[in-house]
Amino acid sequence: MLVKDIDRKLDMRLVLRVRQSTEFFSAIADMRTKLPVFIYGKNGEAWMSTYFSRDSRSAKIDMLLSRFHAIEKEDSFVVDTRINNVSDLAVINRLMHLSSFIVNRSDMSGGYINIYARFHSSQADAVSSLLSEYTADGMNSRVDWLGPSPGITNIMNMINSEYPISLITYELPMNGDEKSIRSVLSDEVMAEASNTLENNGGFSTVLYSQNPIQGTVEGLAPISPEDGIYSMEMKNSFLTMVRDLANQQHIMRTRFFIKPAGERLHVTVFLPTASIYEYYSIIFDVARKTENKVAVRNLLPYTQDVWNFV
């Protein structure tokens, strides 16, 4: 199965905008360029990392980087700031815990954090109920888009038109953690990580199958069996270590897919090009420390051709 085979399985798209009233947002409120953002928690507070590509630097941006003590990375500069609009983010966090809800990415522009998500129409009522709470803050919260999803491939085209993205694909052996994965993975199945949150040592996924899955599988719950869509809690110690280290380094992943490759797992990750070096360094570092035989198959900029092999 290829990603294009599940292109519009999650048939709804939601774009939320959250206004912030911090010094950093005020300083860049007039910037129309969209900047990638990674949202994370620290000491019980909501924080975000904002990425500035080296290619986008100017005199004004250089002043901002200095003023807000940017961290220099291989291909970018990163500014870490606290988020003060906690109440609206709390509602977004509850949306993220809906079984079919996947946040594709987040960025900022014009004084807003923009959050882009997909979900399955069978959960439209639950999404609408949470949006009624979210929009109660009329000054700071906006629903920018709610409607049919244009599909993963078109979404990735849109992201790449705003800031460059790359992908890395690699394979690793199954290490014994994946009893639930082994019971369902086949050439007809693909999983997509639904968020970057910690989940009892594992991670949450949306599982896509070309045919309904029969019988009871531990950790598997139906979303829309007639469409071959399920939620699943997966465990793989290697992937969990990579996820946790990437979170610690505040590396945004735009999309994350897992499918079988014989007795191995085939993993595809899309992320901003500015973070690709830090991310593949984590993969190789974890492979060395765990003595896993990881084989990187692709490491390249995004083009339309990738849909022929991922």
C-alpha positions as a printed Julia matrix, in Angstrom:
310×3 Matrix{Float64}:
   0.0     0.0    0.0
   1.22    3.52  -0.85
   0.29    6.8    0.82
  -1.65    7.84  -2.29
  -3.94    4.83  -1.69
  -5.13    6.41   1.59
  -5.07    9.98   0.26
  -8.6    10.97   1.33
  -9.45    8.23   3.82
  -9.69   10.96   6.45
 -12.2    12.98   4.5
 -12.45   16.19   6.57
 -10.01   19.06   7.08
  -9.91   21.63   9.89
  -7.73   24.74  10.16
  -7.68   26.63  13.46
  -6.08   29.98  14.25
  -5.1    31.02  17.78
  -4.07   34.6   18.54
  -1.27   35.27  21.01
  -0.5    38.5   22.87
   3.17   38.0   23.67
   6.14   40.22  22.96
   7.39   37.79  20.33
   4.07   37.71  18.46
   3.87   41.49  18.52
   7.36   41.7   17.04
   6.48   39.52  14.05
   2.78   40.37  13.65
   3.39   42.13  10.33
   5.26   39.17   8.81
   3.14   37.37   6.21
   5.65   34.57   5.64
   4.53   31.39   7.37
   7.04   30.03   9.85
   7.01   26.37  10.97
   6.11   25.89  14.63
   6.48   22.99  17.06
   4.2    23.16  20.14
   5.33   21.36  23.3
   4.94   21.31  27.07
   7.58   22.4   29.59
   7.14   22.43  33.38
   3.37   22.39  33.01
   3.37   25.31  30.56
   2.69   25.48  26.81
   5.7    26.51  24.72
   6.52   26.66  21.04
   9.6    26.58  18.85
   9.49   28.85  15.79
  11.85   28.04  12.93
  13.58   30.61  10.74
  15.35   29.19   7.7
  18.85   30.46   7.01
  17.65   31.31   3.49
  14.99   33.7    4.83
  17.31   35.93   6.85
  17.18   39.72   6.57
  18.24   42.66   8.71
  14.89   42.62  10.54
  14.98   38.86  11.12
  18.56   39.08  12.36
  17.42   41.67  14.94
  14.58   39.36  16.02
  16.9    36.38  16.33
  19.24   38.37  18.54
  16.47   39.94  20.62
  14.8    36.61  21.42
  18.01   34.6   21.87
  17.55   32.22  18.93
  19.31   28.86  19.01
  21.45   28.17  15.96
  20.82   24.82  14.25
  22.47   23.24  11.2
  20.05   24.81   8.67
  17.87   27.1   10.76
  17.49   29.34  13.8
  14.94   28.46  16.49
  13.2    30.82  18.91
  11.54   29.22  21.98
   8.7    31.22  23.55
   5.91   30.53  26.03
   2.29   30.42  24.83
  -0.09   32.45  26.98
  -3.4    31.42  25.35
  -3.7    28.26  27.43
  -7.5    27.89  27.41
  -7.83   27.66  23.62
  -4.89   25.26  23.39
  -6.58   23.06  26.0
  -9.55   22.6   23.65
  -7.18   21.81  20.77
  -5.49   19.23  22.99
  -8.88   17.55  23.54
  -9.42   17.5   19.77
  -6.05   15.76  19.38
  -7.3    12.94  21.6
 -10.16   12.08  19.22
  -9.21    8.77  17.6
  -9.25    9.94  13.96
  -7.92   13.47  14.55
  -4.46   14.04  13.06
  -2.58   17.35  13.26
  -0.65   17.68  10.0
   1.43   20.66  11.08
   1.4    24.03  12.79
   2.88   27.36  11.8
   2.49   31.04  12.54
   1.75   34.18  10.56
   0.04   37.52  11.1
   0.01   37.17  14.89
  -1.7    33.76  14.91
  -0.66   30.17  15.45
  -2.24   28.14  12.64
  -3.06   24.47  13.32
  -3.98   22.18  10.41
  -5.72   18.85  10.95
  -7.59   15.99   9.26
 -10.26   13.73  10.71
 -12.95   11.26   9.63
 -16.49   12.53   9.07
 -17.87    9.88  11.47
 -16.48   12.07  14.29
 -17.86   15.35  12.94
 -20.32   15.74  15.85
 -17.55   15.35  18.44
 -15.37   17.87  16.59
 -18.28   20.33  16.33
 -19.0    20.04  20.06
 -15.4    20.92  20.94
 -15.35   23.77  18.4
 -18.35   25.33  20.17
 -16.11   25.64  23.25
 -13.13   26.83  21.23
 -15.01   29.63  19.47
 -16.36   31.0   22.76
 -13.15   33.03  22.86
 -14.21   35.31  20.03
 -11.24   37.65  20.45
  -8.5    35.08  19.99
  -9.81   31.92  18.31
 -10.82   31.37  14.69
 -12.02   28.44  12.62
 -10.36   29.21   9.29
 -11.53   26.1    7.41
 -13.86   23.19   8.06
 -14.82   21.02   5.14
 -13.8    18.22   2.79
 -10.12   17.32   2.86
  -8.17   17.92  -0.37
  -6.12   14.81   0.48
  -2.64   14.17   1.84
  -0.84   14.73  -1.46
  -2.44   18.13  -2.06
  -1.84   19.15   1.55
   1.85   18.29   1.23
   2.01   20.36  -1.97
   0.53   23.32  -0.09
   3.02   22.99   2.76
   5.97   22.73   0.39
   4.84   25.87  -1.42
   5.04   27.8    1.88
   8.3    26.36   3.22
  10.41   23.51   1.82
   9.92   20.02   3.19
  11.92   16.83   2.8
  11.38   13.18   3.54
  13.36   10.34   4.99
  12.41    6.66   4.64
  14.13    3.9    6.56
  13.63    0.28   7.56
  14.29   -1.39  10.88
  13.75   -4.91  12.25
  10.73   -5.62  14.41
  12.13   -5.92  17.92
   9.54   -7.96  19.78
   7.44   -5.04  21.09
   4.99   -5.15  18.23
   2.61   -8.0   19.0
  -0.35   -5.86  17.97
   1.48   -4.6   14.88
   2.39   -8.11  13.73
  -1.21   -9.26  14.02
  -2.53   -6.72  11.53
   0.35   -5.5    9.35
   0.29   -6.77   5.8
   0.71   -5.39   2.31
  -2.88   -4.14   2.63
  -2.3    -2.07   5.78
  -0.58    1.23   6.63
  -0.44    3.19   9.9
  -0.15    6.97  10.35
   1.0     8.47  13.65
  -1.76   10.76  14.85
   0.24   12.97  17.23
   3.62   13.34  18.95
   2.28   12.9   22.48
   3.69   10.34  24.89
   1.34    7.42  25.45
   2.53    4.86  28.03
   5.71    4.17  26.11
   3.91    3.81  22.78
   2.21    6.05  20.27
  -1.24    6.54  18.79
  -1.91    5.8   15.13
  -4.71    5.74  12.61
  -4.63    2.39  10.82
  -5.8     2.11   7.22
  -6.73   -1.25   5.69
  -7.89   -2.12   2.2
 -10.32   -4.63   3.75
 -12.18   -4.76   7.1
 -10.07   -6.36   9.85
 -11.72   -9.47  11.26
 -11.63  -10.64  14.86
 -10.38   -8.94  18.02
  -6.93   -7.36  17.99
  -5.4    -5.92  21.15
  -5.14   -2.15  20.96
  -7.3    -1.89  17.82
 -10.53    0.16  17.88
 -12.9     0.88  14.98
 -13.3     4.37  13.56
 -15.04    3.45  10.3
 -14.62   -0.29   9.54
 -16.56    0.01   6.29
 -13.88    2.46   5.11
 -11.07    0.34   6.59
 -10.15    2.94   9.25
  -9.18    2.08  12.83
  -7.24    3.59  15.71
  -4.38    1.62  17.22
  -1.91    1.99  20.04
   1.49    0.77  18.81
   4.71   -0.01  20.63
   8.19   -0.1   19.19
  11.05    0.91  21.46
  13.21    2.25  18.61
  10.47    4.47  17.19
   9.54    5.64  20.69
  13.15    6.65  21.45
  13.38    8.56  18.16
  10.03   10.25  18.85
  11.03   11.3   22.37
  14.44   12.68  21.31
  12.87   14.57  18.39
  10.35   16.07  20.82
  13.17   17.08  23.17
  14.9    18.84  20.27
  11.57   20.39  19.21
  11.7    18.94  15.7
   8.4    19.21  13.87
   7.35   16.18  11.84
   4.75   16.95   9.2
   3.65   13.34   8.56
   4.75    9.9    9.78
   3.76    6.59   8.15
   4.56    2.96   9.01
   4.01   -0.11   6.84
   5.4    -3.67   6.7
   8.42   -4.7    4.65
   8.68   -8.44   5.24
  10.02   -8.88   8.8
  10.91   -5.19   8.97
   9.05   -1.93   9.44
   9.2     0.66   6.66
   8.96    4.2    8.06
   8.37    7.4    6.1
   8.7    10.82   7.75
   8.01   14.24   6.16
   9.43   17.29   7.92
  10.71   20.81   7.19
  13.97   20.7    5.24
  15.53   23.0    7.84
  15.3    20.17  10.42
  16.3    17.17   8.29
  19.92   17.05   9.53
  18.96   17.04  13.21
  16.32   14.37  12.61
  18.4    11.86  10.67
  21.22   12.38  13.19
  18.81   11.17  15.9
  17.91    8.07  13.86
  21.54    7.1   13.34
  22.44    7.86  16.96
  19.63    5.67  18.32
  20.56    2.92  15.85
  24.15    2.92  17.15
  23.15    2.93  20.81
  20.56    0.14  20.42
  22.59   -1.85  17.87
  19.65   -1.85  15.5
  20.36   -2.5   11.84
  18.6     0.5   10.36
  18.69    0.97   6.59
  17.98    4.48   5.27
  16.36    4.16   1.84
  15.6     7.77   0.92
  16.74   11.17   2.14
  15.63   13.84  -0.32
  13.64   17.01  -0.95
   9.91   16.66  -1.53
   8.65   16.38  -5.13
   5.54   14.88  -6.69
   7.6    11.8   -7.61
   7.72   10.62  -3.98
   4.13    9.39  -4.21
   5.29    6.67  -6.6
   7.28    4.89  -3.88
   6.11    5.95  -0.38
